[in-house]
Amino acid sequence: MKKTLAALAAVAAASAASAQSNVTIYGLIDQSVEHIDHVGAASAGLTRMPGLTGGFAPSRLGFRGSEDLGDGLKAVFTLEMGLGADSGTLNQGGRAWGRQAFVGLQGPWGTVSLGRQYSMLFWSQTEADLLGPAMFGSGSLDSYLPNARVDNAIAYRGSFSGVTVGATWSPGRDAVNAGPSPSGTNCAGENSADSKACRQWSAMVKYDAENWGASAAIDEIRGGPGAFAGLTSSAMTDRRSTVAGWFKVSGWKLGAGVIARRNDGSAATPRSRLWYAGANWSPNAQWMLDAQVFKLDYKHSANAATLYAVRGTYFLSKRTAVYATAGRVDNNGSLALGVSNAAAGSGPVAGGTQDGIAAGIRHAF
């Protein structure tokens, strides 16, 4: 009996040794003070410390881990919450793990994962959209772009010799009622009475070399009863299709792209295009300058908006930086998009112009 127990203990110890696991705690705190003018009909200015995003990216806290299962196979997981550093609250509609919450298996063939995770539209923009989820950026003209996350998602992503392919599918894209906003759009889906309600799918192909890259992606969300943003029927869809690219030369990085949208939730102006182009210059390890322009046009409509943004960053270390940024949005027609997507409720009057400036600090860990 003792020999049997010793043998079992040896097997268990060997199994534990072969199944090596690790967990990484990581995060980002990005907080700024922002001033924007011409808020609403009173044309008054507003100074605030916004909580949704900063001059670089939204604040977050995450846990990422993996376990080596042998033969090139790993179990992986990510839990990531969005934080409003201004008040210490949770973003993404108050979800505990609103940014990401998934588990999966990873091998030489790629990664299959289940849970709340990014759409392939998000991954297609990470290199070409140089300002990304910054306060004066693409999210000011289309709030879905930096918040393209999907509940109940089955995802695959794999990279092979520089080529990355990926896809997602969800039977219920967003179960949180916190809208209409990217925090929650009240479209839980997973409904036996209507199997099409609140579905989502996306697909991407991307190539990245040392000095250049290109991507193409499609993202489609479907409506359902009670869903926000006009998508109140499962027969209605909101589809974005994109091509983008970037390259580096002599200390510069240039990026550009276009996102075509067909949105059944907007009966008057269902078709639009968002163009963007930007440049990044790093003269040395301490300084970085960014500039980008965005143009949103609606087909067969006077509605349009142009956003200009610049940002200067000084790196105190590899993990800590201070920055100053400025932006301007010009609206046409009935559009009243604000220059900043860092907090809600700060747009100008319809067809109005708005300027914004901000300064802040970011620390990554």
C-alpha positions as CSV (number, residue, x, y, z in Angstrom):
1,M,0.0,0.0,0.0
2,K,2.8,2.4,0.9
3,K,4.6,1.6,-2.4
4,T,1.3,2.3,-4.3
5,L,0.8,5.7,-2.6
6,A,4.4,6.6,-3.2
7,A,4.1,5.8,-6.9
8,L,0.9,7.9,-7.1
9,A,2.6,10.8,-5.4
10,A,5.5,10.6,-7.8
11,V,3.1,10.6,-10.8
12,A,1.3,13.6,-9.4
13,A,4.6,15.5,-8.8
14,A,5.7,14.7,-12.3
15,S,2.4,15.9,-13.7
16,A,2.6,19.2,-11.7
17,A,6.2,19.8,-12.9
18,S,5.3,19.2,-16.5
19,A,2.2,21.5,-16.3
20,Q,4.0,24.8,-15.7
21,S,1.7,27.8,-15.3
22,N,2.2,31.5,-14.8
23,V,0.0,34.6,-14.1
24,T,0.9,38.2,-14.9
25,I,-0.7,41.2,-13.3
26,Y,-0.6,44.2,-15.6
27,G,-2.3,47.6,-16.0
28,L,-2.3,51.2,-17.2
29,I,-3.3,54.4,-15.4
30,D,-3.9,57.3,-17.8
31,Q,-5.4,60.4,-16.3
32,S,-5.6,63.9,-17.8
33,V,-7.2,67.3,-17.2
34,E,-9.2,68.4,-20.2
35,H,-10.7,71.7,-21.4
36,I,-13.2,71.8,-24.3
37,D,-15.1,74.9,-25.6
38,H,-18.6,75.4,-27.1
39,V,-20.4,72.8,-25.1
40,G,-24.1,72.7,-26.1
41,A,-26.2,75.7,-27.0
42,A,-24.8,78.0,-24.4
43,S,-21.3,77.8,-26.1
44,A,-19.8,77.6,-22.7
45,G,-16.4,75.9,-22.0
46,L,-15.9,72.9,-19.7
47,T,-12.9,71.9,-17.7
48,R,-12.9,68.3,-16.4
49,M,-10.9,65.3,-15.4
50,P,-12.6,62.6,-17.6
51,G,-12.8,59.0,-16.7
52,L,-13.5,57.0,-19.9
53,T,-10.2,57.4,-21.6
54,G,-7.0,59.5,-21.5
55,G,-4.7,61.0,-23.9
56,F,-3.3,57.6,-24.8
57,A,-5.7,54.9,-23.7
58,P,-8.3,53.9,-21.1
59,S,-7.0,52.9,-17.7
60,R,-7.3,49.2,-16.8
61,L,-6.2,46.4,-14.5
62,G,-5.7,42.9,-15.8
63,F,-4.7,39.3,-15.1
64,R,-3.2,37.2,-17.9
65,G,-2.1,33.6,-17.5
66,S,-1.2,30.4,-19.2
67,E,-0.5,26.7,-18.4
68,D,1.8,24.5,-20.4
69,L,-0.2,21.4,-21.2
70,G,2.6,19.7,-23.2
71,D,3.0,18.9,-26.8
72,G,2.9,22.6,-27.7
73,L,-0.6,23.1,-26.2
74,K,-1.4,25.8,-23.6
75,A,-4.4,26.9,-21.6
76,V,-4.7,30.7,-21.6
77,F,-6.9,33.2,-19.9
78,T,-7.4,37.0,-19.6
79,L,-9.4,39.0,-17.0
80,E,-9.3,42.7,-17.6
81,M,-11.4,45.5,-16.0
82,G,-11.7,49.1,-17.2
83,L,-11.2,51.8,-14.5
84,G,-12.2,55.4,-14.2
85,A,-9.2,56.8,-12.5
86,D,-10.9,60.1,-11.9
87,S,-13.3,58.5,-9.4
88,G,-12.2,54.9,-9.0
89,T,-15.3,53.4,-10.7
90,L,-15.6,50.6,-13.2
91,N,-16.2,51.4,-16.8
92,Q,-18.0,49.3,-19.5
93,G,-21.3,49.8,-17.8
94,G,-20.0,48.8,-14.4
95,R,-18.9,45.3,-15.4
96,A,-16.2,43.8,-13.1
97,W,-14.3,42.5,-16.2
98,G,-15.7,44.7,-18.9
99,R,-12.7,44.9,-21.1
100,Q,-11.9,41.2,-21.5
101,A,-12.9,37.9,-19.8
102,F,-12.0,34.8,-21.7
103,V,-10.4,31.4,-21.5
104,G,-9.0,29.3,-24.4
105,L,-6.5,26.9,-25.8
106,Q,-3.4,27.9,-27.7
107,G,-1.1,25.9,-30.0
108,P,1.0,26.2,-33.1
109,W,-2.2,26.4,-35.1
110,G,-3.4,29.5,-33.2
111,T,-5.8,30.3,-30.3
112,V,-9.4,29.4,-29.7
113,S,-11.0,31.4,-26.9
114,L,-14.5,31.7,-25.3
115,G,-15.9,34.7,-23.4
116,R,-16.0,38.5,-23.7
117,Q,-13.3,39.6,-26.1
118,Y,-12.4,42.0,-28.9
119,S,-13.9,41.9,-32.3
120,M,-11.5,41.4,-35.3
121,L,-12.3,45.0,-36.3
122,F,-10.4,46.2,-33.2
123,W,-7.3,44.1,-34.0
124,S,-7.3,45.3,-37.7
125,Q,-6.8,48.9,-36.5
126,T,-4.1,48.6,-33.9
127,E,-1.1,49.5,-36.1
128,A,-2.7,51.9,-38.7
129,D,-4.8,54.0,-36.4
130,L,-1.9,55.7,-34.6
131,L,-3.9,57.6,-32.0
132,G,-6.0,54.5,-31.3
133,P,-8.4,54.9,-28.3
134,A,-7.1,58.4,-27.3
135,M,-9.5,61.1,-26.2
136,F,-9.2,63.0,-29.4
137,G,-9.3,60.1,-31.9
138,S,-11.5,57.8,-34.0
139,G,-13.8,57.1,-31.0
140,S,-15.0,60.7,-31.2
141,L,-16.5,60.0,-34.6
142,D,-17.5,56.3,-34.1
143,S,-17.6,55.2,-30.5
144,Y,-17.7,51.5,-31.5
145,L,-14.2,51.5,-32.9
146,P,-12.2,51.6,-29.6
147,N,-14.9,49.6,-27.8
148,A,-15.4,46.7,-30.3
149,R,-15.9,44.0,-27.7
150,V,-18.4,41.1,-27.8
151,D,-20.1,39.1,-25.1
152,N,-20.5,35.4,-25.5
153,A,-17.9,35.3,-28.2
154,I,-16.2,32.3,-29.8
155,A,-12.9,33.6,-31.3
156,Y,-10.0,32.2,-33.3
157,R,-6.7,34.0,-34.1
158,G,-3.5,32.6,-35.5
159,S,-0.3,34.1,-37.0
160,F,1.8,32.3,-39.6
161,S,4.9,33.9,-41.1
162,G,3.6,37.5,-40.6
163,V,0.0,36.7,-41.7
164,T,-2.6,36.9,-39.0
165,V,-6.1,35.5,-39.6
166,G,-9.0,35.7,-37.2
167,A,-12.8,35.5,-36.7
168,T,-15.4,35.8,-34.0
169,W,-19.0,34.7,-33.6
170,S,-21.5,35.4,-30.9
171,P,-25.1,34.4,-30.3
172,G,-25.6,37.4,-28.0
173,R,-23.3,40.3,-28.4
174,D,-24.1,42.6,-25.4
175,A,-26.2,41.8,-22.4
176,V,-25.7,45.1,-20.5
177,N,-28.3,47.9,-20.5
178,A,-26.2,51.0,-20.2
179,G,-26.9,52.9,-23.4
180,P,-27.2,53.9,-25.9
181,S,-23.5,53.9,-25.6
182,P,-20.5,51.5,-26.1
183,S,-20.9,50.6,-22.4
184,G,-23.9,48.5,-23.2
185,T,-26.5,48.2,-25.9
186,N,-29.1,46.0,-24.4
187,C,-28.9,43.1,-26.9
188,A,-28.5,39.9,-25.0
189,G,-29.5,37.5,-27.7
190,E,-29.3,33.7,-27.0
191,N,-33.0,33.6,-27.6
192,S,-34.7,30.4,-28.7
193,A,-37.6,32.4,-30.1
194,D,-35.3,34.4,-32.4
195,S,-32.0,32.7,-33.1
196,K,-30.8,35.7,-35.2
197,A,-31.3,38.3,-32.5
198,C,-28.2,40.1,-31.3
199,R,-25.7,37.9,-33.2
200,Q,-22.3,39.2,-34.1
201,W,-19.5,38.0,-36.4
202,S,-16.2,39.4,-37.6
203,A,-13.3,38.3,-39.8
204,M,-9.8,39.6,-40.4
205,V,-6.7,39.0,-42.4
206,K,-3.6,41.0,-41.5
207,Y,0.1,41.1,-42.6
208,D,2.8,42.7,-40.6
209,A,6.5,42.9,-41.7
210,E,9.3,44.8,-39.9
211,N,8.6,48.1,-41.6
212,W,5.1,47.9,-43.1
213,G,1.8,46.1,-42.7
214,A,-1.8,46.0,-44.1
215,S,-5.2,44.6,-42.9
216,A,-8.7,44.0,-44.0
217,A,-11.7,43.2,-41.7
218,I,-15.5,43.0,-41.6
219,D,-17.6,43.3,-38.4
220,E,-21.4,42.9,-38.3
221,I,-23.7,43.2,-35.4
222,R,-27.4,42.3,-35.6
223,G,-30.3,43.9,-33.7
224,G,-33.0,42.5,-31.5
225,P,-36.1,43.6,-29.5
226,G,-35.2,46.5,-27.2
227,A,-31.7,47.0,-28.5
228,F,-30.3,50.5,-28.6
229,A,-29.1,52.6,-31.5
230,G,-32.1,51.9,-33.6
231,L,-31.3,48.2,-34.1
232,T,-34.6,47.0,-32.7
233,S,-35.1,44.0,-35.0
234,S,-33.0,40.9,-35.7
235,A,-33.6,41.7,-39.4
236,M,-31.4,44.9,-39.0
237,T,-27.6,44.9,-39.1
238,D,-24.8,47.4,-38.6
239,R,-21.8,46.3,-40.7
240,R,-18.3,47.9,-40.8
241,S,-15.8,46.9,-43.5
242,T,-12.2,48.2,-43.4
243,V,-8.8,48.3,-45.1
244,A,-5.8,49.9,-43.5
245,G,-2.1,50.0,-43.7
246,W,1.1,51.4,-42.2
247,F,4.8,51.8,-42.8
248,K,8.0,53.1,-41.1
249,V,10.8,55.1,-42.7
250,S,13.6,57.2,-41.2
251,G,12.1,57.6,-37.7
252,W,8.6,58.1,-39.0
253,K,5.6,55.8,-38.8
254,L,2.7,56.6,-41.2
255,G,-0.8,55.0,-41.1
256,A,-4.0,55.3,-43.0
257,G,-7.3,53.5,-43.4
258,V,-11.0,53.7,-44.4
259,I,-14.0,52.2,-42.6
260,A,-17.2,51.8,-44.7
261,R,-20.4,51.4,-42.7
262,R,-23.9,50.2,-43.5
263,N,-26.2,50.8,-40.6
264,D,-29.9,49.8,-40.8
265,G,-30.4,51.5,-37.4
266,S,-30.0,54.9,-39.1
267,A,-32.9,55.1,-41.6
268,A,-32.0,58.5,-42.9
269,T,-28.2,58.0,-43.3
270,P,-27.4,54.3,-43.3
271,R,-24.2,54.5,-45.3
272,S,-21.0,56.3,-44.3
273,R,-17.3,56.3,-44.6
274,L,-14.6,57.2,-42.1
275,W,-11.2,58.0,-43.5
276,Y,-8.1,58.6,-41.5
277,A,-4.4,59.3,-42.0
278,G,-1.7,60.0,-39.4
279,A,2.0,60.3,-38.7
280,N,4.2,59.5,-35.7
281,W,7.7,60.9,-35.3
282,S,10.2,59.8,-32.6
283,P,13.4,61.9,-32.8
284,N,14.9,60.1,-29.8
285,A,13.9,57.7,-26.9
286,Q,12.4,60.5,-24.8
287,W,10.1,62.4,-27.3
288,M,7.2,61.3,-29.5
289,L,4.9,63.4,-31.7
290,D,1.7,62.3,-33.2
291,A,-0.7,64.0,-35.7
292,Q,-3.8,62.5,-37.3
293,V,-6.9,63.7,-39.3
294,F,-10.2,61.9,-39.6
295,K,-13.0,62.5,-42.1
296,L,-16.5,61.1,-41.6
297,D,-18.9,61.4,-44.6
298,Y,-22.5,60.2,-44.9
299,K,-23.7,59.2,-48.4
300,H,-26.5,61.4,-49.9
301,S,-26.4,63.7,-46.9
302,A,-25.0,67.0,-45.8
303,N,-23.9,65.3,-42.5
304,A,-20.1,65.2,-42.2
305,A,-17.4,65.8,-39.6
306,T,-13.6,66.3,-39.7
307,L,-11.4,65.8,-36.7
308,Y,-7.8,67.0,-36.3
309,A,-5.6,65.9,-33.4
310,V,-2.0,66.3,-32.3
311,R,-0.1,64.9,-29.3
312,G,3.3,65.4,-27.8
313,T,4.8,62.9,-25.3
314,Y,7.8,63.0,-23.1
315,F,8.9,59.6,-21.6
316,L,10.2,59.9,-18.1
317,S,11.0,56.1,-18.2
318,K,9.9,53.1,-20.3
319,R,6.7,52.9,-18.1
320,T,5.9,56.5,-17.3
321,A,5.2,59.5,-19.6
322,V,3.6,62.9,-19.5
323,Y,1.8,64.3,-22.5
324,A,-0.1,67.3,-24.0
325,T,-2.7,66.9,-26.7
326,A,-5.2,69.1,-28.7
327,G,-8.0,68.4,-31.0
328,R,-10.6,70.2,-33.2
329,V,-13.9,68.9,-34.7
330,D,-15.8,70.6,-37.5
331,N,-19.4,69.3,-37.9
332,N,-21.7,69.8,-40.9
333,G,-25.4,69.2,-41.4
334,S,-27.2,67.9,-38.3
335,L,-24.1,66.2,-36.8
336,A,-23.1,67.4,-33.3
337,L,-20.1,65.1,-32.5
338,G,-17.8,66.2,-29.7
339,V,-14.1,66.5,-30.1
340,S,-13.5,64.3,-27.1
341,N,-14.7,60.8,-26.4
342,A,-13.2,60.8,-22.8
343,A,-16.5,61.4,-21.1
344,A,-20.2,61.8,-22.2
345,G,-22.3,64.9,-22.5
346,S,-19.9,67.4,-24.1
347,G,-21.0,67.8,-27.7
348,P,-21.5,71.2,-29.5
349,V,-24.6,72.3,-31.2
350,A,-25.6,70.7,-34.5
351,G,-23.2,71.7,-37.3
352,G,-20.9,73.3,-34.7
353,T,-17.1,73.4,-34.2
354,Q,-15.4,72.4,-31.0
355,D,-11.8,72.6,-29.7
356,G,-10.2,70.7,-26.9
357,I,-6.8,70.6,-25.1
358,A,-5.6,68.3,-22.4
359,A,-2.5,67.3,-20.4
360,G,-1.9,64.2,-18.4
361,I,0.3,61.4,-17.2
362,R,0.3,57.7,-17.9
363,H,1.9,54.8,-16.1
364,A,2.0,51.2,-17.2
365,F,2.8,48.3,-15.0
